[in-house]
């Protein structure tokens, strides 16, 4: 399996197109949001990496104290901030960043989200170790992603 890091140039180039696309399976997305929300509480500090245009973070903002949402594509973050302004959500901070380079100092999170992302990460073991580093002991990691078959192809 390749350890190549996906190019942020690609994601910046397609960001406007990505933002305009309807969710492919709205029922499944709604179910993911509902399942994830069951684990959230008003005192939770959450990190979402690979946040894209911010839809998941903006939805979950109502259930938590604060969310730091990062994506390595600056255009995705620009769109996320526009969506945040339109939604009037104040407890989400969108930042350009990569999980491997993200340095919140001594801060740790109660939860980390990686939605529809891990199939795009070249070195999943390193990414998961980094997630563990970002969590308080006993913190929660929530991920939903495509499955990769034995032959390396994505499957539904």
LINUR-V393203 format. One record per helix or strand. SS is the DSSP state (hx for helix, st for strand). FROM is the first residue (numbers start at 1). TO is the last residue. Records with the same first field share a line. If there is no record, write none. Layout:
BEGIN
SS=FROM-TO, FROM-TO
END
This chain:
BEGIN
hx=8-20, 26-37, 55-63, 74-87, 118-120, 124-134
st=45-49, 66-71, 92-96, 109-115, 135-144, 147-148, 154-155
END
